[in-house]
Amino acid sequence: MTTRREFIRTAAATAAATALQAPLVHAGGSDLLKVGLIGCGGRGSGAALNAMKADPSNRLTVMCDLFPDRLNQAKQRLSTQLEKQFDVKDDNSFSGFDGYKRVMDSDVKVVLLCTTPHFRPLHLQAAIDAGKHVFCEKPVAVDAPGVRKVLKTSEQAKEKGLALVSGLCWRYDLGVRETIKRIQDGAIGDIIAIQENYLTGTLWHRGTREEHPEWSEMEYQMRNWMYYTWLSGDHNVEQHIHSLDKALWLMGDQPPVAATGLGGRQVRTGEQWGNIYDHHAVVYEWANGVRVFSFTRQMAGCKNETEDIIFGTKGQAQVIKHEITSGGETWRYKGDKPSMYDVEHVELFKSIRDGKPINNGQYMCYSTMLAIMGRMATYTGQRVTWDEAMNSKLDLTPESYEFGPVKLPPESLAIAMPGKTKLT
Ligand SMILES: NC(=O)c1ccc[n+]([C@@H]2O[C@H](COP(=O)([O-])OP(=O)(O)OC[C@H]3O[C@@H](n4cnc5c(N)ncnc54)[C@H](O)[C@@H]3O)[C@@H](O)[C@H]2O)c1
């Protein structure tokens, strides 16, 4: 019988071997590498800084945001911060729902996809079709059709020799890498269970309907995207995915069999909080008996904790703390601690210049699906299998993207009710 550790090792080895088969591509040695940014908010601006820091030959030449005001604010900030690496002219600045197409038509070699999660499958497909290397923020979709599309696009990226680096940044944290490697090498024996906590306070709100009567419903929801399941996926997808991704990694990037969960809206009950929940608790079951107990909450005034606690037959580990305790001794990571956000881009651009493009496609899709599957379990109150989740037909794409009403079926904009909301 395969032990838990062998199961994980075999899966990790298969993933590494697949990565080595990716075709090679050359980016022209030390030539300037032009980069385009789509989604100029907090993370997009941060990613642009990371990308420029990664290599002095990189230039930010094209920018795009749905809203001209957000675009202009980011341009102002980045032009000061990036100095000569900033070369975005007015005729290379785009807005609107179709702005991303102009970025794909431009001569940039790399695009940074940092919009609201809903648009990732569409933008990623356009980027790979246009032959661009990609930095792709998490999550990569908000529904199963989106995940299935991104899985296909990731394969196309591989076939075309295009790099695809995911914004699941903990995979690029050197201390987390070392801690997880040691756990997978048996430092705490076989994994029995994992507890994933992402318990945080509340986040921004960008203005109510009363404060902005000039906004259409589409503009209102786009500005406050975090609170709409069709745009963010819910907070267990948008934020807690970081925890679920580490659990998936520890489980050898193999998906679970099923998930059961509970959740709801205890504090964020007003209509300005859209239709997402404010807490989710989900138990994931793996085929080898391991269970992942995952908790996420966005509420003010409560105990906050973001940590991955791993229980093994011979000890325990805390991944974000980079700490392993076994046989009465505690190991702590003492190596370099560069910013994981910088490392993502250093490795992305090195892989492009070396002609050995990284492809994080599979795990970024599986982690996104893991999170969506958890949401399906908390919204419906049912036990949801991986196959049911992967094959789900629930499609959160509106009829059209234009400023006016949001053209989605009412049930996609309603607050889910466990026991009544159906698994689609
Ligand atoms: N890896 C991390 O640690 C991390 C941290 C924060 C955010 N993120 C992710 O980054 C993404 C952006 O988050 P943020 O905090 O920067 O949000 P944000 O609201 O500050 O920025 C998103 C920007 O995208 C723009 N946008 C939305 N739809 C667009 C479209 N169709 N075309 C062009 N622009 C569009 C919005 O107008 C906005 O300016 C999210 O997926 C989020 O989950 C990742």
The ligand as a Gaussian input file, in Angstrom:
#p B3LYP/6-31G(d) Opt

LIG

0 1
 N       -0.952000      37.819000      -4.392000
 C       -1.361000      38.628000      -3.476000
 O       -0.876000      38.635000      -2.348000
 C       -2.454000      39.612000      -3.791000
 C       -2.663000      40.737000      -2.956000
 C       -3.692000      41.617000      -3.290000
 C       -4.484000      41.370000      -4.396000
 N       -4.266000      40.269000      -5.175000
 C       -5.115000      39.971000      -6.340000
 O       -4.866000      40.961000      -7.337000
 C       -6.064000      41.267000      -8.038000
 C       -6.337000      42.761000      -7.936000
 O       -6.504000      43.113000      -6.583000
 P       -6.260000      44.613000      -6.063000
 O       -6.139000      44.527000      -4.597000
 O       -5.181000      45.257000      -6.840000
 O       -7.678000      45.274000      -6.429000
 P       -7.955000      46.769000      -6.927000
 O       -9.414000      46.966000      -6.906000
 O       -7.087000      47.712000      -6.157000
 O       -7.447000      46.731000      -8.431000
 C       -8.081000      46.049000      -9.467000
 C       -8.111000      46.973000     -10.665000
 O       -8.542000      46.240000     -11.810000
 C       -9.354000      47.091000     -12.579000
 N      -10.207000      46.285000     -13.455000
 C      -11.269000      45.505000     -13.111000
 N      -11.779000      44.916000     -14.195000
 C      -11.025000      45.287000     -15.249000
 C      -11.052000      44.996000     -16.628000
 N      -11.980000      44.185000     -17.151000
 N      -10.101000      45.551000     -17.429000
 C       -9.181000      46.387000     -16.906000
 N       -9.108000      46.706000     -15.602000
 C      -10.014000      46.161000     -14.774000
 C      -10.140000      47.885000     -11.537000
 O      -10.684000      49.077000     -12.075000
 C       -9.085000      48.143000     -10.477000
 O       -8.420000      49.368000     -10.657000
 C       -7.151000      40.386000      -7.414000
 O       -7.285000      39.204000      -8.140000
 C       -6.596000      40.060000      -6.044000
 O       -7.076000      38.837000      -5.537000
 C       -3.261000      39.415000      -4.896000

